[in-house]
Protein backbone atom coordinates (compact mmCIF):
# COMPACT_ATOMS: atom_id res chain seq x y z
CA UNK A 1 0.00 0.00 0.00
CA UNK A 2 1.26 3.46 -0.92
CA UNK A 3 2.07 5.41 2.28
CA UNK A 4 2.92 8.68 0.50
CA UNK A 5 0.45 11.32 1.87
CA UNK A 6 0.59 13.41 -1.30
CA UNK A 7 -0.28 10.45 -3.50
CA UNK A 8 -3.05 9.38 -1.14
CA UNK A 9 -4.47 12.89 -1.15
CA UNK A 10 -4.29 13.05 -4.95
CA UNK A 11 -5.97 9.66 -5.28
CA UNK A 12 -8.73 10.77 -2.91
CA UNK A 13 -9.51 13.91 -4.90
CA UNK A 14 -9.25 12.15 -8.25
CA UNK A 15 -11.73 9.51 -7.11
CA UNK A 16 -14.34 11.99 -5.85
CA UNK A 17 -13.88 14.54 -8.62
CA UNK A 18 -14.25 11.86 -11.29
CA UNK A 19 -17.37 10.56 -9.55
CA UNK A 20 -19.10 13.93 -9.38
CA UNK A 21 -17.88 14.86 -12.84
CA UNK A 22 -19.57 11.87 -14.48
CA UNK A 23 -22.70 12.22 -12.31
CA UNK A 24 -23.13 15.88 -13.25
CA UNK A 25 -22.30 15.06 -16.88
CA UNK A 26 -25.00 12.40 -17.02
CA UNK A 27 -27.56 14.62 -15.26
CA UNK A 28 -27.14 17.61 -17.56
CA UNK A 29 -26.13 15.91 -20.84
CA UNK A 30 -29.52 16.15 -22.57
CA UNK A 31 -30.07 19.67 -21.29
CA UNK A 32 -26.65 20.78 -22.56
CA UNK A 33 -27.38 19.28 -25.99
CA UNK A 34 -30.71 21.12 -26.06
CA UNK A 35 -29.12 24.41 -25.05
CA UNK A 36 -26.28 23.99 -27.54
CA UNK A 37 -28.68 23.31 -30.43
CA UNK A 38 -31.05 26.12 -29.49
CA UNK A 39 -28.04 28.41 -29.06
CA UNK A 40 -27.39 27.90 -32.77
CA UNK A 41 -31.04 28.38 -33.75
CA UNK A 42 -31.29 31.54 -31.64
CA UNK A 43 -28.09 32.90 -33.17
CA UNK A 44 -29.58 32.37 -36.64
CA UNK A 45 -33.19 33.21 -35.84
CA UNK A 46 -33.29 35.74 -38.68
CA UNK A 47 -32.31 33.11 -41.23
CA UNK A 48 -34.74 30.44 -40.01
CA UNK A 49 -38.05 31.09 -41.70
CA UNK A 50 -41.13 30.68 -39.52
CA UNK A 51 -44.65 29.98 -40.74
CA UNK A 52 -47.05 30.98 -37.95
CA UNK A 53 -50.45 29.33 -37.88
CA UNK A 54 -53.37 31.24 -36.41
CA UNK A 55 -56.44 29.54 -34.96
CA UNK A 56 -59.54 31.49 -33.97
CA UNK A 57 -62.59 30.33 -32.04
CA UNK A 58 -65.79 32.08 -31.00
CA UNK A 59 -68.44 31.34 -28.40
CA UNK A 60 -71.09 33.09 -26.34
CA UNK A 61 -71.62 32.81 -22.60
CA UNK A 62 -75.00 31.56 -21.40
CA UNK A 63 -77.30 34.33 -20.21
CA UNK A 64 -77.12 32.97 -16.67
CA UNK A 65 -73.41 33.76 -16.44
CA UNK A 66 -73.60 37.37 -17.65
CA UNK A 67 -74.38 38.82 -14.18
CA UNK A 68 -70.95 37.55 -13.07
CA UNK A 69 -69.36 39.90 -15.60
CA UNK A 70 -71.54 42.81 -14.55
CA UNK A 71 -70.03 42.72 -11.07
CA UNK A 72 -66.64 44.23 -11.71
CA UNK A 73 -63.78 43.33 -9.33
CA UNK A 74 -62.22 45.93 -7.06
CA UNK A 75 -59.09 45.93 -9.23
CA UNK A 76 -58.86 46.25 -13.01
CA UNK A 77 -56.71 43.09 -13.00
CA UNK A 78 -58.32 39.97 -11.59
CA UNK A 79 -59.09 36.41 -12.76
CA UNK A 80 -62.37 35.57 -14.43
CA UNK A 81 -64.93 34.00 -12.08
CA UNK A 82 -64.36 30.29 -11.64
CA UNK A 83 -67.67 29.30 -13.23
CA UNK A 84 -66.82 31.25 -16.38
CA UNK A 85 -63.30 29.80 -16.49
CA UNK A 86 -64.75 26.28 -16.30
CA UNK A 87 -67.31 27.00 -19.01
CA UNK A 88 -64.71 28.50 -21.36
CA UNK A 89 -62.42 25.54 -20.72
CA UNK A 90 -65.12 23.04 -21.61
CA UNK A 91 -66.31 24.91 -24.72
CA UNK A 92 -63.05 26.21 -26.20
CA UNK A 93 -60.47 23.89 -24.62
CA UNK A 94 -58.63 26.86 -23.12
CA UNK A 95 -57.03 26.63 -19.68
CA UNK A 96 -57.50 29.90 -17.79
CA UNK A 97 -56.45 28.63 -14.36
CA UNK A 98 -54.14 31.10 -12.66
CA UNK A 99 -54.48 33.61 -15.50
CA UNK A 100 -55.03 37.26 -14.60
CA UNK A 101 -57.52 39.18 -16.71
CA UNK A 102 -57.70 42.87 -17.54
CA UNK A 103 -61.14 44.33 -16.82
CA UNK A 104 -62.40 47.39 -18.70
CA UNK A 105 -65.88 48.89 -19.02
CA UNK A 106 -66.62 46.91 -22.19
CA UNK A 107 -64.64 43.68 -22.02
CA UNK A 108 -62.46 41.31 -20.06
CA UNK A 109 -59.15 40.53 -21.80
CA UNK A 110 -56.90 37.59 -20.94
CA UNK A 111 -53.38 37.38 -22.34
CA UNK A 112 -52.20 33.78 -22.81
CA UNK A 113 -48.53 33.83 -23.88
CA UNK A 114 -46.84 30.46 -24.30
CA UNK A 115 -43.54 29.01 -25.56
CA UNK A 116 -43.42 29.09 -29.34
CA UNK A 117 -46.53 31.20 -29.73
CA UNK A 118 -49.10 33.52 -28.25
CA UNK A 119 -52.79 33.58 -27.51
CA UNK A 120 -55.47 35.85 -26.12
CA UNK A 121 -59.12 35.71 -25.16
CA UNK A 122 -61.64 38.51 -24.78
CA UNK A 123 -65.15 38.44 -23.33
CA UNK A 124 -67.70 41.17 -24.07
CA UNK A 125 -69.20 42.08 -20.71
CA UNK A 126 -72.56 43.09 -22.17
CA UNK A 127 -73.26 40.36 -24.72
CA UNK A 128 -71.04 37.54 -23.43
CA UNK A 129 -69.41 37.15 -26.87
CA UNK A 130 -66.04 35.41 -26.60
CA UNK A 131 -63.20 35.72 -29.09
CA UNK A 132 -60.12 33.50 -28.82
CA UNK A 133 -56.99 33.56 -30.99
CA UNK A 134 -54.00 31.20 -30.86
CA UNK A 135 -50.77 31.81 -32.81
CA UNK A 136 -48.24 28.98 -33.11
CA UNK A 137 -44.79 29.67 -34.57
CA UNK A 138 -43.47 26.11 -34.82
CA UNK A 139 -41.10 23.79 -32.98
CA UNK A 140 -37.96 25.88 -33.49
CA UNK A 141 -39.62 28.85 -31.82
CA UNK A 142 -40.93 26.54 -29.08
CA UNK A 143 -37.48 25.21 -28.17
CA UNK A 144 -35.95 28.69 -28.47
CA UNK A 145 -38.42 29.92 -25.86
CA UNK A 146 -37.55 26.96 -23.63
CA UNK A 147 -33.91 28.04 -23.90
CA UNK A 148 -34.82 31.55 -22.76
CA UNK A 149 -37.36 30.42 -20.15
CA UNK A 150 -39.95 32.62 -21.88
CA UNK A 151 -43.54 32.06 -20.72
CA UNK A 152 -42.65 28.57 -19.49
CA UNK A 153 -44.07 28.58 -15.97
CA UNK A 154 -42.68 27.73 -12.54
CA UNK A 155 -41.85 24.05 -13.18
CA UNK A 156 -39.55 24.86 -16.12
CA UNK A 157 -38.00 27.71 -14.16
CA UNK A 158 -37.09 25.26 -11.39
CA UNK A 159 -35.68 22.86 -13.98
CA UNK A 160 -33.45 25.62 -15.40
CA UNK A 161 -32.10 26.43 -11.94
CA UNK A 162 -31.38 22.76 -11.14
CA UNK A 163 -29.86 22.17 -14.58
CA UNK A 164 -27.64 25.24 -14.15
CA UNK A 165 -26.47 23.85 -10.80
CA UNK A 166 -25.47 20.51 -12.35
CA UNK A 167 -23.79 22.29 -15.28
CA UNK A 168 -21.82 24.43 -12.81
CA UNK A 169 -20.82 21.30 -10.88
CA UNK A 170 -19.72 19.67 -14.15
CA UNK A 171 -17.55 22.69 -15.04
CA UNK A 172 -16.02 23.07 -11.59
CA UNK A 173 -15.12 19.39 -11.22
CA UNK A 174 -13.70 19.55 -14.75
CA UNK A 175 -11.58 22.55 -13.74
CA UNK A 176 -10.15 20.74 -10.71
CA UNK A 177 -9.48 17.64 -12.81
CA UNK A 178 -7.60 19.82 -15.27
CA UNK A 179 -5.53 21.12 -12.36
CA UNK A 180 -4.65 17.61 -11.20
CA UNK A 181 -3.73 16.41 -14.69
CA UNK A 182 -2.07 19.61 -15.93
CA UNK A 183 1.41 18.48 -14.91
CA UNK A 184 1.37 15.73 -17.53
CA UNK A 185 -0.49 17.79 -20.14
CA UNK A 186 1.38 21.03 -20.90
CA UNK A 187 -1.33 22.32 -23.26
CA UNK A 188 -3.98 22.37 -20.49
CA UNK A 189 -3.71 25.95 -19.25
CA UNK A 190 -2.93 27.52 -22.65
CA UNK A 191 -6.17 25.96 -23.95
CA UNK A 192 -8.10 27.20 -20.91
CA UNK A 193 -6.62 30.68 -21.43
CA UNK A 194 -7.59 30.52 -25.11
CA UNK A 195 -11.16 29.66 -24.13
CA UNK A 196 -11.22 32.83 -22.02
CA UNK A 197 -9.33 35.08 -24.43
CA UNK A 198 -11.36 34.38 -27.60
CA UNK A 199 -14.79 35.51 -26.30
CA UNK A 200 -13.18 38.35 -24.33
CA UNK A 201 -11.38 39.74 -27.40
CA UNK A 202 -14.49 39.32 -29.58
CA UNK A 203 -16.61 41.15 -27.00
CA UNK A 204 -14.15 44.02 -26.64
CA UNK A 205 -13.45 44.49 -30.33
CA UNK A 206 -16.66 43.61 -32.14
CA UNK A 207 -19.58 44.17 -29.73
CA UNK A 208 -20.55 47.80 -29.34
Buried (B, 14 or more C-beta within 10 A) or exposed (E): EEEEEEEEEEEEBBEEBEEBBEBBBEBBEEBBEBBEEBEEBBEEEEEEEEEEEEEEBEBEBEEEBBEBBEEEEEEEEBBBBEEBBEBBEEBBEBEBEEBEBEBEEEBBBBBBEBBBBBBBBBBBBEEBBBBBBBBBBBEBBBBBBBBEBBBBEEEBEEBBEEBEEBBEBBEBBBEBBBBEEEEEEEEBEEEBEEEEEEEEEEEEEEEE
